[in-house]
Amino acid sequence: ITYGKGTKRISPFLNDETKLFKLLENVEISGQGNLVEGIKFAIQILVQEMRKIGGKVQRIYIITDGNVEDVKPDLDKMVDIAQGLGIFIDICQIGKSLHYQENYLKTIAQKTNGEFGYFNNSKALMSAGKAFASKKNLKKTSDYFSSNKSEDHHPPLVNDIAVELRRPTISEIKAMMGGKGQEKCQICHSIKNPLNGADFFASGRYCPSCGRPYHLHCAALWAKKSEYSISIFRCPFCYFLLKVPQSIMKMVSSISTEKIGIKIIDQSDKKSTRMIKILPNKITEIDESCSQCRSIFLGEYDVYRCENCG
């Protein structure tokens, strides 16, 4: 992201450093930087990633000459949001060093447990990037399917970025009431709600990402077993970050999964697997589409296969 006269995304997330460096070569200095807009845009992008998958270190790496607009109140708000989401902000300042008390950039890094450095040459800047990266190690967490979840404190604003389960549309409800398109909950594998016997159209919801159907009460019981706050969980199929209404959580607060036949399997003792990269010239030979987004493989992106299940 560049944040000079305007804020612009110059690249998606990449694992290919060669492509990234080529894109960065085209970046030009374009006036006084609006750091608030830059951080805001970066947080929006990271929130999209956090909703899709967990277990990653989320960070914003800022390279600046310190020539930023004086918008401290708005900047404080953005920093508080980053801190609440557990996002590190590392800052590399190039050029004239400011006095410690006057350098608010250093304060931003400290508030978010990030790193700050002042550099006067490109070689030192590159070395700093490697050093900063090495200090952001993931904490050891329990396996996703394990019932013995860790007691680690999760960022308080995770609740705010989780997405609610999608309600069935009017046409979907009409079809189910007419006996067509009855959905089976992907947690209890039943059309009827095991808690109250209601049909799916009355108490069912869908994951807004992959479209998998769930009973609200089953989703609530699954959330109770999750590593996040009591009403937050990840879709068991696409791992999208979801939330269950507090009213439903209160209803199931004293109910155990065993009583209604919902069992979360502990697979923490299973052996881990590796992802094997498919050769670029073999990608177009894949005769199937992605099971989640239904896109076909055209060779535009890297593709990996699981060593265990293929």
N, C-alpha and C positions, 0 to 999 in steps of 0.2 A: 504494500500500500504506500502511495506517496501522498503527502499532505502539504503541498505548497499553496498555490493559488486555489487549488481545488483538491478534494480527496478522491483518489482513484485507485482501483485495484488493478495491479499490473499482471497478476498471475494467480492461478488457483494453487492449492497446496501441492507441492511437488516433492518427489523423492530423488529426482534427477537434478543434481547440482549444476550440471553443464547447461541445461535448459534455463535454470534459474539465473545463472550468471549472465547468460546472453540477454535475458530480459532486463536485468539490472543495468547492463551497459547502455541501454536506451533512456535511462532515467536522467532527467535534467533538473537543475536547481530552478525553482519557479516562484521565488518570493518568500515572504515571511510565512512560517508554517503554522497552521491552525491545529495545534496538538490535540485539542479537545475533540475535533471532528475525526482526527486520525485514530485516536484511541476508541472513540465511539464506534467507528466503522470496524475496527479490529475486533472489538467485543462482539458485535453482531455476527461476524463471521465465525468466531470461536463458539458462540452459543449454538449455532447451527451444527457444528461438529460435536459439541457436548451432548446435544440431543440425540445424535446418531450413534455414538459409541463412547464408552467410558474407559477408564484405565489409562488415560493419556495425560501427560504433563501439558497443561495449557499455558502458553506464555506469549507475551508480546515483546518483541525485540525492537527497540527504537534507536535509530541512528540520527542524530541531530547536531546542529552547530550551536544550539542553545538560543537561536533567534526565533522565539515563539511569541505568540500574542499573549498579552497579560489578561487571562481569563481564569484566574485562580478559583473562584467559586464553582464555575462549571467544571473545571478540572478536578476539583475535590470530589464532585459527584461521580465522575467517571472512575476515579481511582477507588472510591468506596465500592462501586459496583464490581470492579475487577477483583478487589479484595474479597468481596462477598461470594464471588464465583470461584475463588481459589486460583485466579490467574496471576502468574508472575509477570511483572513488568521489568525487564532489563533495559538499561539505557546507556548508550555509548555517546558521549559528547565529544565532538571534534572542534578544535579551535581554542579560543581563549577560555581559560578556566575562571569560573566565578568563585567568589568567597563562599565558604560553606553555608553561612547563614542566609546568603542571597540565592543559593542554588536550589530552587524548588524541585528540579529534576531529580536530584539525589533523594529528596524526601519521598517522591513518588515511588522510587525503587525500594526504599526502606519500608514503606507502608505495605507493599505487596510482597515482601520477602524476596525481592529481586536484587539485581546487582547494578552498581553504577560505576562507570569508569570515564576518565578524561584522557583523550588521546590526541596526539599531534602528528601522527603518520599512519598510513594505511596498513603497514605491517603489524604495528601494535594493535590496531583495530581487529584484524583477522585473528590474532592470537587471543584477544579478549573474548571473541565470539566462541572459540573452542573451550576456553576456560569457563565461561558462563554456562555453557551447555552441560559440562561435566558435573556441575553442582546441582542439577535438577534431576535427581534420581527418584523413581517411583517408590512410594512406600509399599511394603509387602501387604497385599490384601488377600482375603479369602477367595476361594473359587466362586464363580458366579452361581453355581447350582448348590453350593454348600449351605446347609441349614445353620452352620455355626458361623454366622457373619461376624466380622470384626467390629470392635467398638470404636473404630476411628471416627473422629469428628469430620463430618462432611460439610463443605461450604454451605453457609446458611441460605444463599440465594438460589441453590439448585431447585428448590420448590417453585421458584418464580419462573424458571425456564422450562419446566416439565409441561407437556401438552396433555390436555384432557382427551379421553377416549371419545371417538366420534359416535354421535347418536345415529341410529338408522334413519334413512330418509323416509318421507311419506310413502313413496312408491315401494320401498323395501318393506315397510310395515304392512302395507296393503297386500303385497305378495305373500308375506309370511302368514298373515291372517287368513288368506285364501288357501293356505295349504301348500304354497309354492315357495321355494327358496328358503326352507327352514335351515337355520344355521346351528352347527354344533360348536359349543364353547371349546376352544383349543386348550383349556386347562383341565376341565372336568370331562370333556368329550361327551357331553350330553346336550340335547336340545332344551330340556327342562332345567330350570335353575334348581340345583340340589338343596338350596337353603329354604326356598319358599314354594317351589313347584311351578313358578311362573314360566310362561313361554319366553322364547328368546326376544321376540319383538317388544316384550314388556320390560325386560331387565337386561337386555344385551347391548353391547357396545362394540366398536371396531377400533383396531389400532389405526391411527391416521396415516401411518407410514406404509405398512405392508398389507393392511386390510384384514388381518386375522380377527375372528370374532371371539369375544369373551363375555361371560356374565359379569356384571358389575361386582357382585359379591365374591365371585371367584378371583377376580382381579384384585379386590381388596385383601383377600386372604393371601394371595401371592405377594402383594406389597408388604404385608406384615413380616414376611420371610426375607425381604430384600435387604440389601446392605445400606439403602438410603433411608430417608426419614420414613415414618410409618405409612404415609400415603403415596410414596413415590416408588416406582419400579421401572425396570426395563422390559420391553416386550421380549418374551422368551424366544422369539423367532428372528426379529430384525434388530433387537436391542435398542429401539427408540425409547427415549426417556418419557415416561407417561405418569399421569397423576390420577388418583381416585378421589371423588368428592368426600369431604370430611364427614358428611351425613352418613355415607355408606360405611366409612371406616368405624364410626361409632356403633353402627348396627352389628358389625362383625367383631367388635373389640374383644368379646368374651367367647368367641367361637374358635375352635381348633380345626385345622384342615382334616385331621383324622376322623372327626365326627361326621363329616359330610362326604368323606371319600375322596378328598383332594390330597394327593401325595406329591410332595416335591422331592424328587430323587436326589440324593447326595452323591455326586460323582467326583468328590474332591480327591479320591484315591486313584482315579483314572490316570493313566499315563498321558503326558502332554504330547502334542504333535508338532509338526513343522509345516510351514507353507513353502511349497516349491514353485519357483518362478518358471512359467512356461516360456519357451523360446519365442521371440517375436515372429519368426517365420512359421510358427505352428499355431499362432492365435487364430488366424482366419480359418483354420481347419476345424475349429471347435463347432460341432453341429448341435448346439443348444444355446439357450439364452440364460441370463442371470435369473435365479429363482426368486429374487426379491424385486428388482426393477424391470425385469422382462426384456432388458436391452440385449442385443446380440453383440458378439465380440468382433470388432472390426480392426483391431490392432492399434487403435488410437491410444489405449492405456495398457499398462502392465497387467497381466493376469496371473493369478497364483492358484494352485490346487492344494488341497489338504493331503498330506502324506498318508493319513489313515483311511479316509473315505473316498479320496479321489475327486 
